[in-house]
């Protein structure tokens, strides 16, 4: 049982990524997260099978930066559409069709609009992956033997050893006090 | 509060006030099923041994799909004349089928995007399969305009790629707008579908790994991108999903608007009407919900998903079908009114010809299926009778196909010069090619059922009562997943 392993073993501690605690309900996780936040931890995380309402606030996680990528993508897309149509139908090979103007933002609008959406979609998803640091197929948390239930029905809280307030005993005691069970060390 | 800031502008303050209204809330997951039950149920569908009925259906679908393959092969090797197009109707079933399939796809995006923004939580049970339906419908739709080119090896001319003729595309044409609209729609639909599926693919990965099925665990793992359910990831993920929903909503409206521009921008009586964009969008959603019902009800019966697709879900879908069907009926009436009120003799003739001309049979099939059929959904007894809802949904699908046929064929067959009037009938090749696309669609949908999480497990868990953390800790807002 990883939970029964002595935490003060120095060679293990060197390789330790952090401590993980299991919670059974989203409410328990949320309460624990609030306390860990208030204890001043910075490098820690929660694992849940679905986004728990209010967990962002309980963890002190700020507003996501993904919209910045979306905005940049959208502006790029719209400009791409307008410039592309101007370049093709007016500048590079002006083709007269029915006496209509070679370029007008009006008829260029539908295509630019679609490209705005297309580029925004790619930028949003790309931005989300970038901010989340995905794909990352090997992560210390994924090595934990019970983590598989984190995508099904259990909730976990992980505090990293890299956190300045991390202390093998105190942190463990904190997690125990929060009602976390099966507190275990994660291999680095 | 950081969490509150993630909600759409203006929503959080008022939602806290509005929420506690004592309206009875429908239970979205029946029998109080918990998280692990949902995981077991949905994963079980992909994990179990392939059931015999699946193989039978798959075999039949492949045979039907082969009609499309054969029809298209014959067309490419012979020429586009194998279809029934003759002057004056040079554009018929291909565009009818194209608009029909694209329209079906729209309900998927409506469910995933617009209902997400409107916080309709019942969408979580059906959004995944409806999004899959969207993608497969776009695949079927794309077949028709591309093959109508005849020489499909030139189809890349549709896209702004440099070619030896130096000439570029004509961006003054709505048909070129359509190329961008439909290809963007297809791409964004796939992205939206995939992003929504990442957490569920991670569940699949973990389940298959636990069961020792390493090959499938690896494949799902690659697509799951190493998702581990981190709360910091969920925060960005939900924001990304909300933005995708926010852009997919105007996208779905613009796509069918642009599809309707294919007609409305022309000068042909019967096509040249400003009502087309909203009317086409309403019709698309109407037909799409018809198809969602057609697919979801058998799926529910086969996999015993009554606790996930409850009577409340069916009611909601029926009511949307009723609302959009009535809008379509209103549009039919308004078209006639404007044809008379506009005092344009050509326009007036086009509409009288629609209802009483050589295609009157098609027109009245359309009216019966699209205007009369959905009215049955006013009655609770009808909505509760699953097989009847399913039969009515078939009528909706049928009616919406006829709508496109009526609009296109009647206007073209009777143009300005009586000397050039004609009557369009499809060729056998055309009929089989279209019939085959239902096979193509079914093949794809059956593969989806077998290999993908057919319901958004993470979202379903989030709408169960157990998912709500104890009062006093969470802000009153909700997840943007709705």
Interface residues (C-beta under 8 A of the other chain):
Chain A: X25 X26 X27 X29 X30 X31 X33 X34 X45 X46 X47 X48 X49 X50 X51 X52 X53 X54 X55 X56 X57 X58 X59 X60 X61 X62 X63 X64 X65 X66 X67 X70 X74 X84 X85 X88 X89 X92 X93 X95 X97 X98 X100 X107 X108 X110 X111 X113 X114 X115 X117 X118 X120 X121 X122 X124 X125 X127 X128 X129 X131 X132 X134 X135 X136 X137 X138 X139 X141 X142 X147 X148 X149 X150 X151 X152 X153
Chain B: X1 X2 X3 X4 X5 X6 X34 X35 X36 X39 X160 X166 X167 X168 X169 X170 X171 X172 X173 X174 X176 X177 X180 X181 X184 X187 X188 X191 X192 X195 X199 X202 X203 X205 X206 X207 X209 X210 X221 X222 X225 X226 X227 X228 X229 X230 X231 X232 X233 X234 X235 X236 X237 X238 X239 X240 X243 X244 X247 X248 X250 X251 X254 X258 X261 X457 X458 X459 X461 X462 X466 X467 X468 X469 X470 X473 X474 X475 X477 X478 X479 X481
